[in-house]
Amino acid sequence: MQKFAGKIFARATAVRSIATRFVADERGATSIEYGMIAGLISIAIAATLLAIGGTLRDDFYGLALEGLQSIFSGSGSTD
């Protein structure tokens, strides 16, 4: 029985050692921080595009419509 308890104690000590090293390890922290920054920038870009997307679409469609109307009405320049 004492041999069995010794094995359990050894495993508990090993697990504790592994957990302590895992918590103290900061090698991947910078990568995670850069990933979070990239994610926040992506969210900001998506929110901006959603906010001004309709206005941009209307402006580009308006310009395209004006260009097509000038081409088909014959008033377009032939430089």
N, C-alpha and C positions, 0 to 999 in steps of 0.2 A: 504494500500500500504506500509505503514511504517513497518507493521508486516512482510510482504513478504521480504522487504529489510533486515530486521533484521535476518531472517532465512538464506538468501543468505550470509550475512556477517558472520554468525556463521559457516556455512558450509565451507566458504573460509578459515576461521581461523582454523577450524579443519583439513582441507586438508593441509594447510601450516604447522601445527604442526606435522602431520603425515609425511610429506615430510622431514621436518627438522630432525625428529627422524630417519627416514630411511637413510638419508645421513650420519648421525653421527654414526650409528650402525656399528660396525666393528667385530661383533661376527663371521661371516662367512668368513672373509678375509683370515684367516689362512688356512681353508679348500680349498678355491679357489687357494691359492698359492701352496699348496701341490699337488692339482690336476694339476696345470700347470706344476710343476716340473715333475710329473709322465708322463705327456703327452710329454714333451720334451725328457725325457729319452727314452720313447717308440719310438719316431721318430728317435733318435740317434741309437738305437738298430736296427731298421728296415733299416736305411740307411747303417749301417755297414754290416748287413747280405746281403743286395743287392749288396754291393761292393765286398764282398769276397765270396759270395755264390757259384759262378761258380767255383772258385778255390777249395773250399772245396769239392764240388760235384765231381770234376774231381779227386781230391786226394783220396776220399773214393771209388769211382768207380774203380780207378786204383788199390788200395789195394785189393778190393774185387775180381777184375779180376785176379790179381796175385795169390790170395789164391785159387780161383776156378781152375785156370790153374795148380797149383801145385797139387791139389787134384786129378784132372782128368788125369794128366800125370803120376801120381804114384811117383812123386819125393817129396811128402809131408812127413814130419817126423812122425813117429808113436811112439812118446814118451809115 
